[in-house]
Amino acid sequence: MANVRILQAGAAKPKGVWPYTICIIANPWIESPQNSNQFVADPIINNEPMFDAKVRYIVDSVTGRLPGQAEKMFAALSADWRIVSIFDPDRKRKSANALIAHDNTTLVVARQPQFPAFLRKFKLPKMGKLQADVAFAVTASATHNRCSGWFTLDDDSVPGRPFTVDGQAMVHRPRNKLPGAIALHVNARSLVALHEFSHAASSWTNGMITDLYADDGDGLNKRRGRPIPGRFCVYDNQAFAAAPDRGGGLAYPADWDSYHCELADPAFPAVMDDYWQAAGNRPEKCRHDKLTRQFLLDRVQTIMAR
Amino acid sequence: MEPIRPKDKQKALRTGATEEELAEYNRLIAQRFTTNPYAPKSADDKRSEKEREQRIADLHHKLFSDV
């Protein structure tokens, strides 16, 4: 029988309007290999205590409550979020119930288009059918354990809060067509959940927050050119400086032409960079760069205000 | 996506991988995760995507099959 738990109800809203919502789901089936239409059982569905422990970890990592965690940007806001966990061991073997795929490496990959219909199957008292702004699917795959996330697909037909980045017009949208979607393995620890959440909470069409440990994969938080200029960008009429290095003693490799925004704490790499290289093996000390931080705060607050 | 875990990276380097190959692997996967799957694709886009995925699979086999 499905166990749907409302960990936080979130801010009071008019009927039919949801507060910012995170759903954390025990993944029932894995498409393996990806795009094969073949499905194997996800071991997480036989281990509810393990799922519950991972739910606690995800909430702690995203809201800045891990021991020693420095990035607490969502700590205050998250008190008004709705957070729901779903453990349903009775889902049949079919595509609609597989929220994760095994890719051609060891990455677990969220099947983002499956999430809205999966969530709508659950109806909560006085809240209605389940929906999400960002959703985590938790897996205990025996073969694939590297986590990943997809950006939110915004509903660009609804009005939102306009902004510009170096003159390019975009909009923080309060509604989505597909929630940001994350495949998170039970081995995940430290900043993994916050890092993937930060991808997923950004947008395919209104600003992608991308990985900073690879030269490719352009996004709002990555610029190109040498020499590195003093200014990174102007976002929402506010100037942001470029980072002369990647923080914590990490240099930009000589063959890169990308550079990043000024760090909130240059003693450590950014949350979107290779946090495993943080000095003293302390990834929890990493913080976001200043643009990523401001962009995500503005975007999440726009959605919270719907 | 999650950065490669240090123990996996060290094992790959010990078994003959190079930093350049690891960087290419990360670079190609970063391309995958920043290519909008919901946007229209041309025939060239589809061919490039297929080639990229094959290269990712080949690199993964070379770098991590012993990890």
Contacts between the chains, C-beta under 8 A, distances in Angstrom:
chain1	res1	chain2	res2	distance
A	104	B	53	6.3
A	104	B	56	6.2
A	104	B	57	4.2
A	104	B	60	6.7
A	105	B	29	7.3
A	105	B	56	6.3
A	105	B	57	7.3
A	105	B	60	4.2
A	105	B	64	7.4
A	106	B	60	7.6
A	106	B	64	7.0
A	107	B	1	6.2
A	107	B	29	7.3
A	146	B	1	6.5
A	146	B	2	5.2
A	146	B	4	7.5
A	146	B	5	7.8
A	147	B	1	6.7
A	147	B	2	4.4
A	148	B	1	4.0
A	148	B	2	7.0
A	148	B	33	6.6
A	149	B	1	7.3
A	150	B	33	7.3
A	153	B	38	6.0
A	178	B	38	7.9
A	188	B	2	7.3
A	192	B	2	5.3
A	195	B	2	6.9
A	196	B	1	7.7
A	196	B	2	7.1
A	199	B	33	7.7
A	204	B	36	5.1
A	204	B	38	6.9
A	205	B	36	7.9
A	208	B	34	6.1
A	210	B	30	6.8
A	210	B	33	7.6
A	210	B	34	5.5
A	211	B	1	6.5
A	211	B	3	7.6
A	211	B	26	7.7
A	211	B	30	5.3
A	211	B	33	7.4
A	213	B	3	5.3
A	213	B	26	6.5
A	214	B	23	7.5
A	214	B	26	4.2
A	214	B	27	5.0
A	214	B	29	7.4
A	214	B	30	3.8
A	215	B	23	7.3
A	215	B	27	5.7
A	215	B	30	7.9
A	216	B	27	4.3
A	216	B	28	7.4
A	216	B	30	4.8
A	216	B	31	5.0
A	216	B	34	7.8
A	217	B	27	7.6
A	217	B	30	3.1
A	217	B	31	5.9
A	217	B	33	6.5
A	217	B	34	4.2
A	218	B	34	6.5
A	219	B	34	6.3
A	253	B	23	7.1
A	255	B	23	7.9
A	273	B	3	7.9
A	274	B	3	4.3
A	275	B	3	6.8
A	276	B	3	5.4
A	276	B	4	7.9
A	276	B	5	6.4
A	276	B	6	5.1
A	277	B	6	7.7
